[in-house]
Amino acid sequence: MHSHILDTVTTTTTIPSATPSSAGSTRTTLRDLARIPGGGRYLLSAAVEALTSGLLRPFVVIYAITIGLDTTQAGVALTAGMLLGLAAIPLVGYWIDTGARRAPSVASLLVRAGGAATLALFPDVPGFVIGTALIGIGTQVAPPATSALIAALTGDRHRTAALAAGRSIRNAGLGSGALLATALVADGPGAIRWLAVATAIGSALGAAALITMPLHRADPPATARTARPTPVGAQTSRGGLRAVTVLAVACMPLAFYADVLEVALPVTLVQTLHASPAWSSGIFVGNTVLVIVLQVIVVVGLSSRSHRAVLAASGLVLAGSYLGFWLGAAWGGPPGMIVIAAVALPYTMGEILYTGSSVPLVIESAPAHLTGRALARWQLSYGLARAADPIIITGLLAVSAAALWVPLIAATLLSAAAIALSGRAGRANVIHGPAVPPGR
């Protein structure tokens, strides 16, 4: 017997259906999520943690400079922390597969709280290195831990809408925190240490909300330690994880979407088109607002479509957006800036389709008792792509605009095709084994 102190099992409750007829569907989904046992505390935890994390994130490098590091050293420390986080992801996946649902999320929040507290209490180089390492670990392991927690909280039917609602809450919190922090540091960088203190307190409060949250698990998955393997079951498990691995590799080009917004567009607008930085800032803010407003509406509206079809469609939309960005850069001048700003709208739609369908597809593609390892494989591939794409993007843009956009368009289209074709192959080779027996 292996127990999880942080996992309290209560009766199962489902979220009522929400319709996407208007912006009210976002409020409906959030309201329904808040009504289920534990849902309100989860939303409180997500909101507090996101708001306080948004206070610190935009100013970490500036804080490093104030304590004596240069930008290169700060970047190395931040990258090292994220790489340590990637190394921890498989361990979290195995932890989830032992039956833990709440504990990994609590641990990720406490690790981030410890990192922020270290930054605040030790304003020197060792403190910065240790603090950013802890923040990097907590940040990298949070997505699979949170996805597993939401899946256990809501059940299969409303998991996709709940994941989208959680992303909307997080985006709103991060954006609000960043705006508040901008006002707080207007008088000087000395306030950044207090932002780190607020981040530590917020992460700790988020963890406390989760610890006291009731959590239902209708049929906890059998673990590798308790399940009795059968030839069919073992083959099904291997096939499920293999399908997730293929999906994760196929989706790596799609992971470039985030740094297209944060790296490629600012470089294109400012250096190529000689636009004011306000252009890239405005596009970023507009993207954030649209994601907050439309995420749940779009996801619920497409709930009748398969997640694989939506994910493949996101590749087509993103590829078309990249073509628009390339044409805007080639056009040049104010017309090019306007084209890029206009194309940011379909780009945002592609982002919503991708983020709204990818994790639900990973969860449903894997055997229930291997959900943790499946989410870990997904996050690992995504994290590796995110770690590499800034270097790739800036390096190719230094050559020419075509050197970036043409390969990126081609890779994104190939990714969309691979996603669609892997689904057909998976249906052809699926092995229908016995249902996973209930766990402890």
GUKOLKOL-429679 format. One line per field, with one value per residue (C-alpha): x, y, z. Coordinates in Angstrom, 1 decimal. Example, Ala and Ser with C-alpha at 12.3 -4.5 7.8 and 13.67 -1.06 7.14 Angstrom:
// residues 2
xx = c(12.3  13.7)
yy = c(-4.5  -1.1)
zz = c(7.8  7.1)
// end
This chain:
// residues 440
xx = c(0.0  1.3  -0.9  -0.9  -1.7  -2.5  -5.1  -8.6  -11.2  -14.8  -17.8  -17.8  -19.5  -19.5  -19.6  -22.9  -22.7  -21.8  -22.8  -20.6  -23.3  -21.6  -18.8  -21.0  -19.8  -16.5  -18.3  -20.5  -17.6  -15.8  -18.9  -19.6  -16.0  -16.2  -19.4  -17.8  -16.1  -12.6  -13.2  -13.4  -10.2  -8.5  -9.5  -8.4  -5.1  -4.6  -5.6  -3.4  -0.4  -0.7  -1.2  1.8  4.0  3.1  4.6  8.1  8.5  9.1  11.8  13.9  16.7  16.6  16.9  19.9  21.6  20.9  22.8  25.9  25.2  25.3  22.5  24.5  25.1  21.4  20.4  22.7  21.2  17.6  18.4  20.1  17.0  14.7  16.9  16.9  13.1  13.1  15.2  12.6  9.6  9.9  10.1  6.9  5.3  6.1  4.8  1.5  1.2  1.5  -1.9  -0.8  -2.9  -2.8  0.7  2.7  0.9  1.4  5.1  5.5  4.0  6.1  9.3  8.5  7.7  11.1  12.8  11.1  11.9  15.5  15.7  14.3  16.3  19.7  20.3  23.6  24.8  24.5  21.0  20.0  21.4  19.6  16.4  16.1  16.9  14.0  11.7  12.7  12.0  8.7  7.7  8.6  6.9  3.7  1.9  1.8  1.0  -1.8  -3.3  -3.4  -5.1  -7.7  -8.4  -9.0  -11.1  -13.5  -13.7  -13.5  -16.5  -15.6  -11.9  -11.2  -13.3  -11.9  -8.3  -9.2  -10.8  -7.6  -5.5  -7.8  -7.4  -3.7  -3.3  -5.5  -3.5  -0.1  -1.2  -2.7  0.4  2.7  0.7  0.7  4.4  5.1  3.5  5.2  8.7  8.2  10.2  13.2  14.3  14.5  10.9  11.7  12.8  9.3  7.8  9.8  8.4  4.8  5.5  6.7  3.6  1.3  2.7  2.5  -1.1  -1.9  -0.3  -2.3  -5.6  -4.8  -3.9  -7.3  -9.2  -11.5  -10.6  -12.7  -11.3  -14.1  -11.8  -8.2  -5.9  -4.0  -0.3  2.6  3.1  -0.5  -1.7  -1.4  0.2  -1.2  0.2  -2.7  -2.5  1.2  1.0  -1.8  0.3  3.3  1.1  -0.5  2.8  4.2  1.3  1.9  5.6  4.8  2.4  4.9  7.6  5.2  4.0  7.4  7.3  4.0  5.7  7.4  4.2  5.0  8.4  7.1  5.1  7.8  10.9  10.3  7.7  9.5  12.7  10.8  8.9  11.7  14.8  13.4  10.5  11.9  8.6  8.3  8.5  4.9  3.8  5.1  3.9  0.4  0.3  1.4  -1.3  -4.0  -3.0  -3.2  -6.7  -8.0  -6.8  -8.4  -11.7  -11.9  -10.2  -13.2  -15.7  -13.7  -12.8  -16.4  -17.7  -15.4  -16.2  -18.0  -14.9  -12.1  -9.1  -6.8  -8.7  -8.6  -4.8  -4.1  -6.2  -4.2  -1.1  -2.8  -4.0  -0.5  1.2  -1.1  -0.4  3.4  2.9  1.1  3.9  6.4  4.4  4.1  7.9  8.4  6.0  7.8  6.9  3.6  1.6  3.8  3.2  -0.5  -0.5  1.5  -0.9  -3.9  -2.5  -2.0  -5.7  -5.7  -2.4  -4.1  -6.9  -4.2  -2.7  -6.1  -6.8  -3.3  -3.4  -7.1  -6.6  -3.1  -3.1  -6.6  -5.5  -2.4  -4.5  -7.1  -4.3  -2.6  -3.8  -5.3  -2.5  0.2  -1.3  1.6  4.3  2.3  2.0  5.7  6.7  4.6  5.9  9.5  9.2  7.5  10.1  13.0  11.4  10.9  14.5  15.8  13.6  14.8  18.3  16.9  14.6  17.2  19.8  17.6  16.3  19.9  20.2  16.9  13.2  12.7  15.3  13.0  9.5  9.8  11.2  8.8  5.8  6.9  7.6  4.3  2.4  4.3  3.4  -0.3  -0.1  1.7  -0.8  -3.7  -2.0  -0.8  -4.4  -5.3  -2.4  -3.3  -6.9  -5.6  -3.3  -5.2  -5.6  -8.7  -7.6  -9.6  -10.5  -7.9  -8.9  -9.6  -6.6  -6.4)
yy = c(0.0  3.5  6.4  10.0  12.3  15.2  13.3  13.4  11.4  12.6  11.8  12.5  15.6  16.7  20.2  21.0  21.6  25.1  26.5  28.9  31.2  34.3  35.6  34.3  30.8  31.7  32.9  29.8  27.4  29.2  29.3  25.6  24.7  26.7  24.8  21.3  20.1  21.6  23.7  27.0  26.5  25.4  28.6  30.6  28.9  29.5  33.1  34.0  32.2  33.7  37.2  37.1  35.3  38.0  40.6  39.1  37.5  40.6  41.9  38.9  40.0  43.6  42.2  40.2  43.4  45.3  42.6  42.6  40.1  41.0  40.0  37.0  35.6  36.1  34.3  31.4  31.1  31.2  28.7  26.3  26.5  25.6  22.7  21.4  21.6  19.6  16.9  16.7  16.3  12.4  12.1  14.0  11.8  8.7  10.3  11.1  7.5  6.2  7.9  11.3  14.2  17.0  16.5  17.3  20.6  21.5  20.6  22.7  25.8  25.3  24.9  28.2  29.9  28.8  30.1  33.5  33.7  32.9  35.8  38.1  37.0  36.6  39.4  38.1  35.9  32.5  33.5  34.4  31.1  29.0  31.0  30.9  27.1  26.5  28.7  26.9  23.5  24.5  26.2  23.3  20.6  22.7  22.0  18.1  18.4  20.9  18.9  15.7  17.6  19.2  15.8  14.3  17.2  17.4  14.0  13.2  15.0  18.5  18.2  20.2  23.2  23.2  23.2  26.1  28.0  27.4  28.8  31.9  32.5  32.1  34.4  37.0  36.8  37.0  40.0  41.8  41.1  42.4  45.6  46.1  45.4  48.0  50.6  49.5  49.6  53.0  54.6  52.3  48.7  48.5  47.4  44.2  42.4  43.1  41.7  38.5  38.4  38.8  36.0  33.7  34.5  34.0  30.6  29.5  30.6  28.8  25.6  26.0  26.3  23.1  21.2  22.0  21.2  18.2  16.0  13.2  10.3  8.0  5.3  5.9  4.3  1.1  1.8  -0.2  -1.5  -2.6  -3.6  -7.1  -6.9  -9.0  -9.5  -7.5  -4.9  -4.5  -4.2  -1.6  0.4  0.4  1.4  4.2  5.7  5.2  7.1  10.0  10.0  10.2  13.0  14.9  14.7  15.7  18.7  20.2  22.6  23.9  24.9  27.7  29.7  31.2  32.6  33.8  36.3  37.0  36.9  36.8  39.6  42.1  41.6  41.9  45.0  46.9  45.8  45.1  47.5  50.1  50.3  51.6  48.9  49.9  47.9  44.6  45.5  46.3  43.0  41.1  42.8  42.2  38.5  38.1  39.8  37.7  34.5  35.4  36.2  33.6  30.5  28.9  30.1  28.5  25.3  24.7  25.6  22.9  20.3  18.1  17.9  15.5  16.9  15.5  17.3  20.6  20.2  19.5  22.5  24.7  23.8  25.0  28.3  28.9  28.2  30.6  33.2  32.8  33.3  36.6  37.7  37.0  39.0  41.9  41.9  41.8  44.6  46.9  50.3  51.2  48.9  45.9  46.8  46.9  43.6  42.0  43.5  42.2  38.7  38.5  37.8  34.5  33.7  34.0  31.7  29.1  29.5  28.9  25.8  24.4  25.0  23.9  20.6  19.4  18.4  16.8  14.8  13.6  12.6  10.6  9.0  7.3  4.5  5.9  4.4  6.1  9.6  11.0  9.6  10.7  14.3  14.2  13.1  15.9  18.6  17.4  17.7  21.1  22.3  21.2  23.0  26.1  26.0  25.7  28.0  31.4  30.5  29.1  32.1  34.8  32.9  32.4  36.0  37.2  35.5  36.8  36.8  34.0  31.9  31.8  31.9  29.4  26.5  27.4  27.3  24.0  22.4  23.5  22.1  18.8  18.8  19.2  16.4  14.1  14.7  13.8  10.7  9.4  9.4  7.1  4.8  4.7  3.7  1.0  -0.6  0.0  -3.0  -3.1  -4.7  -5.0  -1.9  -0.7  -2.1  0.3  1.3  1.8)
zz = c(0.0  -0.9  0.3  -0.7  2.2  0.0  -2.0  -0.3  -2.2  -2.2  -4.3  -8.0  -9.4  -13.1  -14.6  -16.4  -20.1  -21.3  -24.6  -26.6  -27.7  -26.3  -24.1  -21.3  -21.9  -20.4  -17.2  -17.3  -17.5  -14.7  -12.6  -13.1  -12.4  -9.1  -8.1  -8.1  -5.0  -5.0  -8.1  -6.3  -4.4  -7.6  -9.3  -6.3  -6.3  -10.0  -9.8  -6.9  -8.2  -11.7  -10.4  -8.2  -10.7  -13.2  -10.8  -11.0  -14.4  -16.6  -14.2  -13.4  -15.8  -14.5  -10.9  -11.9  -13.3  -10.0  -8.0  -10.3  -13.1  -16.8  -19.2  -20.5  -17.0  -16.1  -19.3  -18.6  -15.0  -16.3  -19.0  -16.5  -14.3  -17.2  -18.2  -14.6  -14.8  -18.0  -16.3  -13.4  -15.7  -16.2  -12.4  -12.0  -14.7  -12.8  -9.6  -11.2  -12.4  -8.8  -8.2  -7.1  -8.4  -6.0  -4.5  -7.7  -8.2  -4.5  -4.8  -8.0  -6.2  -3.1  -5.1  -7.0  -3.6  -2.4  -5.5  -5.2  -1.5  -2.2  -4.7  -2.1  0.9  -0.8  -3.3  -4.5  -7.3  -5.5  -4.4  -7.9  -9.3  -6.7  -6.9  -10.6  -10.6  -8.2  -10.2  -13.4  -11.9  -10.5  -13.8  -16.0  -14.0  -13.4  -16.7  -16.5  -12.8  -13.4  -16.3  -14.2  -11.4  -13.6  -15.2  -11.8  -10.7  -13.6  -15.2  -18.9  -20.3  -19.3  -19.0  -22.2  -21.1  -17.6  -19.0  -21.2  -18.3  -16.3  -19.1  -19.3  -15.5  -15.7  -18.7  -17.0  -13.8  -15.5  -17.5  -14.6  -12.5  -15.1  -15.4  -11.7  -11.4  -14.2  -12.0  -8.8  -10.3  -11.8  -8.9  -9.3  -9.4  -5.6  -5.5  -7.4  -4.2  -2.8  -6.0  -5.3  -1.8  -3.2  -5.6  -2.9  -0.7  -3.7  -4.6  -1.0  -0.7  -3.9  -2.5  0.7  -1.3  -3.1  0.1  1.6  -1.7  -1.8  -4.7  -6.2  -8.2  -9.5  -10.8  -9.9  -12.4  -11.6  -11.1  -12.4  -8.8  -8.3  -11.8  -13.0  -16.4  -19.2  -22.7  -24.2  -21.5  -21.8  -25.6  -25.2  -22.8  -25.1  -28.0  -26.1  -25.0  -28.5  -29.9  -27.5  -28.4  -32.1  -31.4  -29.2  -31.9  -34.7  -32.7  -32.0  -34.9  -33.5  -30.3  -32.2  -32.0  -28.7  -29.7  -33.0  -30.9  -28.3  -30.5  -34.3  -34.5  -32.3  -34.3  -37.6  -36.6  -34.9  -36.8  -40.3  -40.5  -38.1  -36.2  -32.7  -30.0  -29.2  -32.2  -30.9  -27.4  -28.7  -30.6  -27.5  -25.4  -28.0  -28.3  -24.5  -24.3  -27.2  -25.6  -22.3  -23.9  -26.6  -25.2  -23.5  -26.2  -29.0  -27.1  -26.0  -29.5  -31.0  -28.4  -31.0  -33.2  -32.4  -30.6  -33.3  -36.1  -34.2  -33.5  -37.2  -38.1  -35.7  -37.8  -41.0  -39.3  -37.9  -41.2  -43.0  -40.3  -40.8  -44.5  -43.7  -41.4  -44.1  -46.7  -44.2  -43.7  -47.4  -48.0  -45.6  -44.1  -42.5  -44.8  -43.7  -40.1  -40.6  -42.3  -39.5  -36.9  -38.9  -39.3  -35.5  -35.3  -37.1  -35.5  -32.1  -33.3  -34.3  -30.8  -29.2  -31.3  -30.5  -26.7  -26.4  -28.1  -27.5  -23.9  -24.0  -27.0  -25.1  -22.1  -24.2  -26.3  -23.3  -21.1  -17.9  -15.6  -17.8  -17.9  -16.0  -18.3  -21.3  -20.0  -19.1  -22.6  -24.1  -21.8  -22.4  -26.2  -25.8  -23.4  -25.6  -28.6  -26.5  -25.3  -28.9  -30.9  -29.8  -31.0  -34.3  -34.9  -34.3  -36.2  -39.3  -39.1  -39.2  -42.6  -44.1  -43.5  -46.0  -44.2  -41.2  -42.6  -45.5  -43.4  -40.5  -42.8  -44.3  -41.0  -39.6  -42.6  -42.3  -38.6  -39.3  -41.9  -39.5  -36.7  -39.0  -40.5  -37.1  -36.0  -38.9  -38.2  -34.5  -35.3  -37.6  -35.1  -31.9  -29.5  -27.5  -24.2  -21.0  -19.0  -16.6  -13.2  -10.4  -8.2  -4.5)
// end
